[in-house]
Amino acid sequence: MATNEYQVTGMTCGHCEMSVREEVGALPGVEDVQVSAQTGKLLVTGLGEIDDARVLAAVEASGYSAVRSA
């Protein structure tokens, strides 16, 4: 299992969290998604290597922007 952390900007509420969770959770290999509008943190856990480009594209598709946290 691998977990990557991202910083998401633009989220303000539970609906925002749900939108991001649904888009990212639909990606192949993603096992768990934790997202917080309050902190802007997005944690993505997958079976193997997590494709950052796909995660960032999924966040963008939900209407927000993100960067990989160091």
Biopython code that builds the backbone (N, CA, C, O; Angstrom):
import numpy as np
from Bio.PDB.StructureBuilder import StructureBuilder

atoms = [
    (1, "MET", "N", (0.840, -1.190, 0.000)),
    (1, "MET", "CA", (0.000, 0.000, 0.000)),
    (1, "MET", "C", (0.883, 1.250, 0.000)),
    (1, "MET", "O", (1.918, 1.301, 0.664)),
    (2, "ALA", "N", (0.456, 2.228, -0.743)),
    (2, "ALA", "CA", (1.156, 3.510, -0.801)),
    (2, "ALA", "C", (0.146, 4.615, -0.513)),
    (2, "ALA", "O", (-1.012, 4.533, -0.923)),
    (3, "THR", "N", (0.595, 5.645, 0.192)),
    (3, "THR", "CA", (-0.259, 6.796, 0.478)),
    (3, "THR", "C", (0.462, 8.059, 0.041)),
    (3, "THR", "O", (1.603, 8.303, 0.432)),
    (4, "ASN", "N", (-0.214, 8.859, -0.773)),
    (4, "ASN", "CA", (0.315, 10.151, -1.214)),
    (4, "ASN", "C", (-0.536, 11.261, -0.625)),
    (4, "ASN", "O", (-1.747, 11.112, -0.458)),
    (5, "GLU", "N", (0.105, 12.366, -0.316)),
    (5, "GLU", "CA", (-0.605, 13.516, 0.248)),
    (5, "GLU", "C", (-0.559, 14.682, -0.735)),
    (5, "GLU", "O", (0.461, 14.951, -1.370)),
    (6, "TYR", "N", (-1.705, 15.365, -0.838)),
    (6, "TYR", "CA", (-1.835, 16.508, -1.734)),
    (6, "TYR", "C", (-2.457, 17.674, -0.977)),
    (6, "TYR", "O", (-3.142, 17.483, 0.028)),
    (7, "GLN", "N", (-2.210, 18.880, -1.472)),
    (7, "GLN", "CA", (-2.839, 20.077, -0.923)),
    (7, "GLN", "C", (-3.825, 20.584, -1.970)),
    (7, "GLN", "O", (-3.444, 20.911, -3.094)),
    (8, "VAL", "N", (-5.099, 20.645, -1.583)),
    (8, "VAL", "CA", (-6.164, 21.057, -2.501)),
    (8, "VAL", "C", (-6.604, 22.476, -2.146)),
    (8, "VAL", "O", (-6.780, 22.796, -0.970)),
    (9, "THR", "N", (-6.780, 23.317, -3.148)),
    (9, "THR", "CA", (-7.253, 24.675, -2.900)),
    (9, "THR", "C", (-8.647, 24.856, -3.487)),
    (9, "THR", "O", (-8.983, 24.283, -4.524)),
    (10, "GLY", "N", (-9.449, 25.663, -2.804)),
    (10, "GLY", "CA", (-10.776, 26.006, -3.300)),
    (10, "GLY", "C", (-11.922, 25.311, -2.587)),
    (10, "GLY", "O", (-13.078, 25.692, -2.774)),
    (11, "MET", "N", (-11.633, 24.297, -1.770)),
    (11, "MET", "CA", (-12.709, 23.590, -1.066)),
    (11, "MET", "C", (-13.167, 24.412, 0.138)),
    (11, "MET", "O", (-12.354, 24.993, 0.857)),
    (12, "THR", "N", (-14.494, 24.448, 0.345)),
    (12, "THR", "CA", (-15.022, 25.219, 1.476)),
    (12, "THR", "C", (-16.019, 24.456, 2.341)),
    (12, "THR", "O", (-16.390, 24.926, 3.416)),
    (13, "CYS", "N", (-16.460, 23.270, 1.876)),
    (13, "CYS", "CA", (-17.539, 22.596, 2.602)),
    (13, "CYS", "C", (-17.520, 21.087, 2.383)),
    (13, "CYS", "O", (-16.672, 20.560, 1.664)),
    (14, "GLY", "N", (-18.457, 20.415, 3.005)),
    (14, "GLY", "CA", (-18.591, 18.975, 2.874)),
    (14, "GLY", "C", (-18.911, 18.533, 1.458)),
    (14, "GLY", "O", (-18.477, 17.466, 1.024)),
    (15, "HIS", "N", (-19.662, 19.341, 0.741)),
    (15, "HIS", "CA", (-19.981, 19.012, -0.652)),
    (15, "HIS", "C", (-18.720, 19.021, -1.492)),
    (15, "HIS", "O", (-18.543, 18.178, -2.372)),
    (16, "CYS", "N", (-17.844, 19.975, -1.221)),
    (16, "CYS", "CA", (-16.553, 20.036, -1.923)),
    (16, "CYS", "C", (-15.765, 18.754, -1.672)),
    (16, "CYS", "O", (-15.222, 18.157, -2.602)),
    (17, "GLU", "N", (-15.709, 18.339, -0.417)),
    (17, "GLU", "CA", (-15.007, 17.110, -0.049)),
    (17, "GLU", "C", (-15.580, 15.915, -0.795)),
    (17, "GLU", "O", (-14.839, 15.084, -1.320)),
    (18, "MET", "N", (-16.904, 15.838, -0.839)),
    (18, "MET", "CA", (-17.572, 14.719, -1.494)),
    (18, "MET", "C", (-17.231, 14.677, -2.988)),
    (18, "MET", "O", (-16.991, 13.602, -3.539)),
    (19, "SER", "N", (-17.211, 15.827, -3.635)),
    (19, "SER", "CA", (-16.893, 15.893, -5.062)),
    (19, "SER", "C", (-15.489, 15.357, -5.328)),
    (19, "SER", "O", (-15.285, 14.559, -6.242)),
    (20, "VAL", "N", (-14.526, 15.799, -4.527)),
    (20, "VAL", "CA", (-13.143, 15.347, -4.689)),
    (20, "VAL", "C", (-13.046, 13.854, -4.388)),
    (20, "VAL", "O", (-12.399, 13.110, -5.125)),
    (21, "ARG", "N", (-13.689, 13.416, -3.303)),
    (21, "ARG", "CA", (-13.642, 12.008, -2.894)),
    (21, "ARG", "C", (-14.192, 11.095, -3.990)),
    (21, "ARG", "O", (-13.624, 10.036, -4.261)),
    (22, "GLU", "N", (-15.290, 11.500, -4.617)),
    (22, "GLU", "CA", (-15.902, 10.679, -5.674)),
    (22, "GLU", "C", (-15.009, 10.582, -6.905)),
    (22, "GLU", "O", (-14.830, 9.496, -7.456)),
    (23, "GLU", "N", (-14.449, 11.705, -7.337)),
    (23, "GLU", "CA", (-13.603, 11.713, -8.543)),
    (23, "GLU", "C", (-12.325, 10.908, -8.320)),
    (23, "GLU", "O", (-11.967, 10.063, -9.140)),
    (24, "VAL", "N", (-11.646, 11.171, -7.217)),
    (24, "VAL", "CA", (-10.374, 10.489, -6.948)),
    (24, "VAL", "C", (-10.622, 9.014, -6.619)),
    (24, "VAL", "O", (-9.848, 8.148, -7.027)),
    (25, "GLY", "N", (-11.692, 8.731, -5.888)),
    (25, "GLY", "CA", (-12.009, 7.357, -5.515)),
    (25, "GLY", "C", (-12.342, 6.461, -6.687)),
    (25, "GLY", "O", (-12.258, 5.238, -6.576)),
    (26, "ALA", "N", (-12.721, 7.056, -7.817)),
    (26, "ALA", "CA", (-13.065, 6.281, -9.008)),
    (26, "ALA", "C", (-11.829, 5.853, -9.805)),
    (26, "ALA", "O", (-11.943, 5.069, -10.747)),
    (27, "LEU", "N", (-10.665, 6.358, -9.437)),
    (27, "LEU", "CA", (-9.444, 6.009, -10.165)),
    (27, "LEU", "C", (-9.060, 4.556, -9.904)),
    (27, "LEU", "O", (-9.238, 4.062, -8.791)),
    (28, "PRO", "N", (-8.536, 3.865, -10.914)),
    (28, "PRO", "CA", (-8.118, 2.476, -10.734)),
    (28, "PRO", "C", (-7.009, 2.358, -9.683)),
    (28, "PRO", "O", (-6.063, 3.146, -9.679)),
    (29, "GLY", "N", (-7.133, 1.383, -8.806)),
    (29, "GLY", "CA", (-6.105, 1.123, -7.805)),
    (29, "GLY", "C", (-6.235, 1.906, -6.519)),
    (29, "GLY", "O", (-5.531, 1.623, -5.549)),
    (30, "VAL", "N", (-7.135, 2.898, -6.491)),
    (30, "VAL", "CA", (-7.315, 3.702, -5.272)),
    (30, "VAL", "C", (-8.179, 2.926, -4.288)),
    (30, "VAL", "O", (-9.286, 2.499, -4.616)),
    (31, "GLU", "N", (-7.655, 2.750, -3.076)),
    (31, "GLU", "CA", (-8.353, 1.994, -2.039)),
    (31, "GLU", "C", (-9.072, 2.904, -1.042)),
    (31, "GLU", "O", (-10.151, 2.567, -0.555)),
    (32, "ASP", "N", (-8.467, 4.065, -0.741)),
    (32, "ASP", "CA", (-9.048, 4.942, 0.273)),
    (32, "ASP", "C", (-8.732, 6.387, -0.068)),
    (32, "ASP", "O", (-7.652, 6.695, -0.572)),
    (33, "VAL", "N", (-9.689, 7.279, 0.213)),
    (33, "VAL", "CA", (-9.517, 8.715, -0.014)),
    (33, "VAL", "C", (-9.980, 9.438, 1.237)),
    (33, "VAL", "O", (-11.115, 9.266, 1.681)),
    (34, "GLN", "N", (-9.100, 10.245, 1.800)),
    (34, "GLN", "CA", (-9.467, 11.092, 2.930)),
    (34, "GLN", "C", (-9.216, 12.530, 2.506)),
    (34, "GLN", "O", (-8.134, 12.870, 2.028)),
    (35, "VAL", "N", (-10.234, 13.372, 2.689)),
    (35, "VAL", "CA", (-10.110, 14.766, 2.247)),
    (35, "VAL", "C", (-10.752, 15.680, 3.278)),
    (35, "VAL", "O", (-11.788, 15.355, 3.858)),
    (36, "SER", "N", (-10.123, 16.830, 3.496)),
    (36, "SER", "CA", (-10.629, 17.797, 4.470)),
    (36, "SER", "C", (-10.662, 19.190, 3.857)),
    (36, "SER", "O", (-9.630, 19.720, 3.444)),
    (37, "ALA", "N", (-11.849, 19.778, 3.801)),
    (37, "ALA", "CA", (-11.977, 21.149, 3.300)),
    (37, "ALA", "C", (-11.323, 22.120, 4.276)),
    (37, "ALA", "O", (-10.801, 23.159, 3.871)),
    (38, "GLN", "N", (-11.351, 21.785, 5.545)),
    (38, "GLN", "CA", (-10.799, 22.669, 6.580)),
    (38, "GLN", "C", (-9.289, 22.835, 6.435)),
    (38, "GLN", "O", (-8.772, 23.948, 6.532)),
    (39, "THR", "N", (-8.574, 21.720, 6.200)),
    (39, "THR", "CA", (-7.110, 21.780, 6.100)),
    (39, "THR", "C", (-6.629, 21.803, 4.652)),
    (39, "THR", "O", (-5.495, 22.195, 4.375)),
    (40, "GLY", "N", (-7.504, 21.375, 3.719)),
    (40, "GLY", "CA", (-7.110, 21.282, 2.320)),
    (40, "GLY", "C", (-6.321, 20.023, 2.007)),
    (40, "GLY", "O", (-5.835, 19.854, 0.888)),
    (41, "LYS", "N", (-6.192, 19.138, 2.987)),
    (41, "LYS", "CA", (-5.406, 17.921, 2.784)),
    (41, "LYS", "C", (-6.214, 16.839, 2.080)),
    (41, "LYS", "O", (-7.400, 16.639, 2.343)),
    (42, "LEU", "N", (-5.527, 16.154, 1.180)),
    (42, "LEU", "CA", (-6.085, 15.006, 0.481)),
    (42, "LEU", "C", (-5.086, 13.867, 0.623)),
    (42, "LEU", "O", (-3.937, 13.988, 0.199)),
    (43, "LEU", "N", (-5.520, 12.767, 1.216)),
    (43, "LEU", "CA", (-4.688, 11.575, 1.352)),
    (43, "LEU", "C", (-5.277, 10.485, 0.473)),
    (43, "LEU", "O", (-6.450, 10.134, 0.603)),
    (44, "VAL", "N", (-4.458, 9.954, -0.418)),
    (44, "VAL", "CA", (-4.911, 8.917, -1.338)),
    (44, "VAL", "C", (-4.079, 7.661, -1.088)),
    (44, "VAL", "O", (-2.852, 7.692, -1.180)),
    (45, "THR", "N", (-4.754, 6.562, -0.774)),
    (45, "THR", "CA", (-4.089, 5.291, -0.531)),
    (45, "THR", "C", (-4.445, 4.327, -1.651)),
    (45, "THR", "O", (-5.612, 4.182, -2.017)),
    (46, "GLY", "N", (-3.429, 3.674, -2.186)),
    (46, "GLY", "CA", (-3.642, 2.737, -3.273)),
    (46, "GLY", "C", (-2.895, 1.440, -3.066)),
    (46, "GLY", "O", (-2.007, 1.342, -2.219)),
    (47, "LEU", "N", (-3.267, 0.447, -3.851)),
    (47, "LEU", "CA", (-2.626, -0.864, -3.752)),
    (47, "LEU", "C", (-1.155, -0.806, -4.141)),
    (47, "LEU", "O", (-0.318, -1.461, -3.521)),
    (48, "GLY", "N", (-0.846, -0.030, -5.157)),
    (48, "GLY", "CA", (0.533, 0.090, -5.622)),
    (48, "GLY", "C", (0.896, 1.556, -5.753)),
    (48, "GLY", "O", (0.411, 2.408, -5.009)),
    (49, "GLU", "N", (1.752, 1.824, -6.706)),
    (49, "GLU", "CA", (2.166, 3.204, -6.972)),
    (49, "GLU", "C", (0.957, 4.044, -7.387)),
    (49, "GLU", "O", (0.137, 3.603, -8.193)),
    (50, "ILE", "N", (0.851, 5.239, -6.840)),
    (50, "ILE", "CA", (-0.257, 6.136, -7.158)),
    (50, "ILE", "C", (0.218, 7.123, -8.219)),
    (50, "ILE", "O", (1.255, 7.767, -8.063)),
    (51, "ASP", "N", (-0.551, 7.234, -9.296)),
    (51, "ASP", "CA", (-0.205, 8.127, -10.401)),
    (51, "ASP", "C", (-0.644, 9.551, -10.059)),
    (51, "ASP", "O", (-1.831, 9.875, -10.098)),
    (52, "ASP", "N", (0.340, 10.399, -9.722)),
    (52, "ASP", "CA", (0.034, 11.779, -9.337)),
    (52, "ASP", "C", (-0.747, 12.518, -10.410)),
    (52, "ASP", "O", (-1.678, 13.263, -10.103)),
    (53, "ALA", "N", (-0.374, 12.315, -11.662)),
    (53, "ALA", "CA", (-1.039, 13.031, -12.757)),
    (53, "ALA", "C", (-2.521, 12.700, -12.798)),
    (53, "ALA", "O", (-3.345, 13.585, -13.029)),
    (54, "ARG", "N", (-2.871, 11.438, -12.578)),
    (54, "ARG", "CA", (-4.282, 11.040, -12.586)),
    (54, "ARG", "C", (-5.034, 11.640, -11.394)),
    (54, "ARG", "O", (-6.172, 12.089, -11.532)),
    (55, "VAL", "N", (-4.393, 11.645, -10.235)),
    (55, "VAL", "CA", (-5.029, 12.219, -9.047)),
    (55, "VAL", "C", (-5.264, 13.709, -9.255)),
    (55, "VAL", "O", (-6.353, 14.213, -8.983)),
    (56, "LEU", "N", (-4.254, 14.408, -9.733)),
    (56, "LEU", "CA", (-4.389, 15.852, -9.953)),
    (56, "LEU", "C", (-5.448, 16.155, -11.004)),
    (56, "LEU", "O", (-6.186, 17.132, -10.876)),
    (57, "ALA", "N", (-5.528, 15.328, -12.043)),
    (57, "ALA", "CA", (-6.554, 15.511, -13.075)),
    (57, "ALA", "C", (-7.947, 15.264, -12.498)),
    (57, "ALA", "O", (-8.896, 15.964, -12.852)),
    (58, "ALA", "N", (-8.075, 14.275, -11.615)),
    (58, "ALA", "CA", (-9.373, 13.980, -10.998)),
    (58, "ALA", "C", (-9.812, 15.130, -10.093)),
    (58, "ALA", "O", (-10.989, 15.489, -10.065)),
    (59, "VAL", "N", (-8.864, 15.702, -9.357)),
    (59, "VAL", "CA", (-9.190, 16.851, -8.502)),
    (59, "VAL", "C", (-9.645, 18.018, -9.371)),
    (59, "VAL", "O", (-10.620, 18.698, -9.051)),
    (60, "GLU", "N", (-8.936, 18.242, -10.465)),
    (60, "GLU", "CA", (-9.300, 19.321, -11.380)),
    (60, "GLU", "C", (-10.682, 19.089, -11.984)),
    (60, "GLU", "O", (-11.449, 20.036, -12.159)),
    (61, "ALA", "N", (-11.005, 17.828, -12.305)),
    (61, "ALA", "CA", (-12.314, 17.490, -12.871)),
    (61, "ALA", "C", (-13.434, 17.763, -11.871)),
    (61, "ALA", "O", (-14.578, 17.996, -12.261)),
    (62, "SER", "N", (-13.102, 17.733, -10.586)),
    (62, "SER", "CA", (-14.118, 18.017, -9.572)),
    (62, "SER", "C", (-14.233, 19.520, -9.292)),
    (62, "SER", "O", (-15.055, 19.943, -8.479)),
    (63, "GLY", "N", (-13.405, 20.321, -9.969)),
    (63, "GLY", "CA", (-13.536, 21.777, -9.871)),
    (63, "GLY", "C", (-12.537, 22.463, -8.964)),
    (63, "GLY", "O", (-12.712, 23.632, -8.621)),
    (64, "TYR", "N", (-11.486, 21.749, -8.570)),
    (64, "TYR", "CA", (-10.497, 22.316, -7.641)),
    (64, "TYR", "C", (-9.103, 22.111, -8.197)),
    (64, "TYR", "O", (-8.934, 21.442, -9.217)),
    (65, "SER", "N", (-8.112, 22.672, -7.547)),
    (65, "SER", "CA", (-6.739, 22.449, -7.973)),
    (65, "SER", "C", (-5.949, 21.870, -6.809)),
    (65, "SER", "O", (-6.280, 22.093, -5.645)),
    (66, "ALA", "N", (-4.902, 21.126, -7.137)),
    (66, "ALA", "CA", (-4.105, 20.464, -6.099)),
    (66, "ALA", "C", (-2.656, 20.383, -6.522)),
    (66, "ALA", "O", (-2.326, 20.450, -7.706)),
    (67, "VAL", "N", (-1.800, 20.239, -5.532)),
    (67, "VAL", "CA", (-0.388, 19.966, -5.746)),
    (67, "VAL", "C", (0.025, 18.854, -4.796)),
    (67, "VAL", "O", (-0.562, 18.687, -3.727)),
    (68, "ARG", "N", (1.032, 18.102, -5.192)),
    (68, "ARG", "CA", (1.558, 17.037, -4.343)),
    (68, "ARG", "C", (2.309, 17.682, -3.181)),
    (68, "ARG", "O", (3.135, 18.572, -3.384)),
    (69, "SER", "N", (2.019, 17.234, -1.976)),
    (69, "SER", "CA", (2.726, 17.732, -0.802)),
    (69, "SER", "C", (4.068, 17.036, -0.682)),
    (69, "SER", "O", (4.197, 15.850, -0.984)),
    (70, "ALA", "N", (5.059, 17.784, -0.241)),
    (70, "ALA", "CA", (6.411, 17.225, -0.109)),
    (70, "ALA", "C", (6.509, 16.291, 1.078)),
    (70, "ALA", "O", (7.574, 15.732, 1.338)),
]
sb = StructureBuilder()
sb.init_structure("model")
sb.init_model(0)
sb.init_chain("A")
sb.init_seg("    ")
for serial, (resi, resn, name, xyz) in enumerate(atoms, 1):
    if name == "N":
        sb.init_residue(resn, " ", resi, " ")
    sb.init_atom(name, np.array(xyz, "f"), 0.0, 1.0, " ", f" {name:<3s}", serial, name[0])
structure = sb.get_structure()
